[in-house]
Amino acid sequence: MPHRTLVGHFPRVDLLFSFGQFSMNFFIDLVRQLSRVCGVFASILIASAIVVVCQMVVLRYFLQESTVWQTDYVTYALVAATLIGSPYVLLIKGHVNVDLLPHYLSLPARKILAFVASICGLIFTILLAWKGYELFAEALEGGWVTDTIWELPLWIPYLSLPLGIGLLSLQYVADIMALMSGRDMPFAMDSHSSFEGE
């Protein structure tokens, strides 16, 4: 007796399968859009840090005035840009990686390796986001401030850790879903084997 699948024979199963595909694609697209927004926000933070550095140079060297908040702002803006921009970097596969091993693996082996690497990354980012949230909550409840003249409440810069790494975790989930559904190739590589030539 030939093997039959439920999809294609029962309208309800077809509907559920279609809804599941739509939901997964919607989630992946939503997370990718959030990652792009994070990339834009990180760029704005870096640009603002550059402007503040220029303003600080003018104040200190041309107007002979002291600066109060500029050094703290630049430091925290660059750290926040790094953390909040990390989902976008994962989205475009911009993190540093060594692709020698995946280059010589078959497509199924590449998928397995990409899945294991993504799961490890997801576990790490979930733990880091959780610990970052604990640090943020402690700073908020304790009323921590910087030990500079500005006395910036520390929960503001600490918020970038759970926010950025939490969104990075969502990007890992979206990448895993795209990989498992066949929507994306592992390691942003073509599907052909390296032994087949270009």
N, C-alpha and C positions, 0 to 999 in steps of 0.2 A: 504494500500500500504506500503510495507516495506521501512524502512529508508535506503537511499543509501548515501554513502560517495563519494566524488569526487575522492579521492585517490584510485587508482586501476582501474578506469573506463576510465580515460582520460590520455593519455601519457604525455601531457604538464604539467598537474597538478602533475603527478608522478615525472616528471623531476624537477619541481620547489620544490616539497617537498624534494626530494633527495638532491638537491643543498642546500636547507635551512638547512637540517640536517648536510650536509658536512661542510657548512660554520660555523654553530654553534659549531660543534665538533672541527673544525680547530681553532676557536677563543679560546675555552676553553683550548685546548691543548697548544696553543701558550702562553696564559697567565700563565698557570701552569709552562711552561718551563721558562718564565721570572721570576716567583716567585722562582723557584729553583736557577736560576742565582743570584737573590738577596740574597738568603740564603748563597750561596757560597761566594759572595762578603762580606756579613756581617761577615762571619767566618774569612775571610782574614783580615778584619779591626780589629776584636778582637785579632787575632794572632799578627798583627803588633803592636797593643797597648801593648800587653804583652812584645814583644821584646823591644819596646821603654822604657817601665818601667824598664826592666832589665838593659838596657843601661844607663838609668838615675841613677839607683842605683850605678852602677860601676863608673860613672863619679863623682857623688857627694861624695860617701863615700870612694872609694878607690883611686881615682885620685885627689880628693879635688878640682874639677872644678865646675863652676856654669853651670846650664842648661838654655837654652834660649827658645827653642820651644817645648820641650818634654811634659810638663804639658798640654799645649794647645792642642797638637796633640792627646794625650791620651783622653782628655775630648771630643774633637770633634769626634774622631774616634769611641768612644763608643756610643755617641749619634747617629752618622750616622749609626752605626751597628744596633742600636735599630730600627731606622726609616726605613732603607732600608731592614732590615731583616723581617719587619712585614708582607709583603705579603707571605713569606715562612711560617711564623708561622700560618697565617690563612689557607694556603694551607693544612698543616698537622693537622689542628684543634688543635693547641697548645696553643691558648689563654685560659686564665682561664675562666671557665664557670661552672655554677651550672646546672647539668643535672637531678636533681630530678624530676622536672615537666615533661620534655620530656620523661623521663624513664617510666612514668605511663600514657602517652597519647597514643592514637591510632595513627596509621601511618598518616592518613589524618590530624589529629590535630597537629602532629609533623611537618608535612610539612608546615602547615599554620604558626605555631610558628616560624619555621626556616626562612620562607619567610619574616615575619614581622621583626624579629631580623636582618636579612641581609639587608633589606631595610633601617632600622634605622641606621645600621652601615655604609651603603653606603652613606646616606645623610650626616652623621657626617664626614666621611672621605673626601667627596667632598668639604664640607665647610672648613675643615682643610687644605686640599691641596691648595684650592684657597687662603686662608689667608697666607699660607706658601709661595705661589708664590709671593704674594704682598710683603711680608717681604724680600724675596730673591731679587726681582726686585728693591726694595728701597735701599737695601744694595749695589747692583751692581751699580745703578745709582748714589748713594750718595758717593761711594768710601769708605764705612765704613771699618775700620780695627779694629783688637783687640787692647785693651789698654795695651798690654804687649810689651816687647822688640821685639818680633817676628813680630808684626804688620801684622798678617795674614789678607788678605782681607776677610771680613765676608760673602761675597756671596758664598764662597767655602763651609763652613760648613752649611750655611743656605740652600744650594741647596738640601741637603738630606731631608729636610722637604717636599717640593712639589714633589720631585722625589719619595721618599719612600711611602708617603701617597697617591700619585697619582696612583702608582702601586698597593697599597693596595685596592684602589677603583676599579681598574680593576679586582683584584682577587675577590672582592665582586660581581661584575657583572658576572664573570665566575661561581662563586658558585651559584648565583641565577639562571643562565641559566641551570646549571647542575641539580639543584634541580627541576626546573620546567619541565625539559625534562625527569626526572626520571633516569638520569644517575647516580646521587648520592643520597644516603639516607640522611635525615636530621640529623644534629648533629653527623654525622659519626657513626650512630647506625645501628644495624641490622633492618630488616623490621618487625620482629615478635614482637608481643606485650609482655610486661613484664609479663603479667598474664598467658601466654602460657608456661612459664618455658623455660629452656635452650634447 
